[in-house]
Amino acid sequence: MKKVTAAVLALSAGALAWAAREVPTAMGGKPGDERVRRSPRYRDGKFHNDRPTRTMPPDGAAGTLRELLFGGQRRRPVGEVPLVRPAGDRSAEGLHLTWYGHASTLVEIDGARVLLDPVWSERCSPSPVVGPRRLHPVPHELHEVGRVDAVVISHDHYDHLDLATVRALARDQDAVFVVPLGIGAHLRRWRVPEHRIVELDWDESHEVAGVTLVATAAQHFSGRGFKRDTTLWASWVIKGPRHRVYYSGDTGYFDGYRRIGEEHGPFDAALVQIGAYGPGWPDIHMTPEEGVAAHRDVRGGLLVPVHWATFNLAFHDWSEPVERVWREAKAHGIPLAIPRPGERINVDEPPSVDGWWQALA
């Protein structure tokens, strides 16, 4: 018994030591270099949206608590989410999108391969034992994604920037990390080589593998530790020689979408955030209807909804975002694709919407 007790104590001490080391590491570095301070969006020690935003209005906290206690929503799928395993031969020509769940997506555009907001961990959290856990497995192992030319990050929240995934990509790939201002501090702490870090302000761009990546405006916030908004957030334009893709990142609906469409559109496809909305945070996450409005503003082409299905981050039903976006897209005659996690779609010949999620709702 004494040996068992000693072993348990040793394991507990080891786990505490690991947590004391890794959790602060996962929170990232301390931004604030000269480029950050020169940004037009940076003042008083933090970044700001173009207009004032509310992350929790005065009446939002009470409504959020009511939803948590009495909402009664079905916030998890009732069965296994169908996953699509990697295919064999895959053409590098044209434009293909592979959605892995939540916001993680591979964009194959005119021969280049761009990986957006990759999160392969079981939880979106600084800890492997607490925090939102996956509602479905990762459909492809990270090595099955194949070579990528660039890893693009929209902002530094844990469901978009994952320590373990970044470490694996830094170790096994030679892709450049293209990120909003300030996020380079996190990557440096995680030992991503300096020559593989590109930090951009809104309206700045970087070219890789014949594709131009443009950081564009979004309406959100940032933060991994105890301070908010020390790093920038962004949406992204991906311009190839023949095709263009827009990725909204996390954002509220705002009047900047029309300017993005005028400057960079029209697009062949747009990956648009539709999930994790609620009355407690009306300005920083779009509802599905607002997502469709943003898609129309940027002239987005094929609408591919993201930021739903994988992590339980809000109080709506699990399938509500995709049902609402399907209805709204039909009302406006917008072409729509709703892939299963892991499904690779050809934007020129997208699959029809078949309601695969309804059996799980």
Secondary structure, 3 states (H helix, E strand, C coil): CHHHHHHHHHHHHHHHHHHHHHHHHHCCCCCCCHHHHHCCCEECCEECCCCCCCCCCCCHHHHHHHHHHHCCCCCCCCCCCCCCCCCCCCCCCCEEEEEEECCEEEEEECCEEEEECCCCCCECCCCCCCCCECCCCCCCCHHHHCCCCEEECCCCCCCCCCHHHHHHHHHHCCCEEEEECCCHHHHHHCCCCHHHEEEECCCCEEEECCEEEEEECCCCCCCCCCCCCCCCCCEEEEECCCCEEEECCCCCCCCHHHHHHHHHCCCCEEEEECCCCCCCCCCCCCCHHHHHHHHHHHCCCEEEEECCCCCCCCCCCCCHHHHHHHHHHHHCCCCECCCCCCCEEECCCCCCCCCHHHHHC
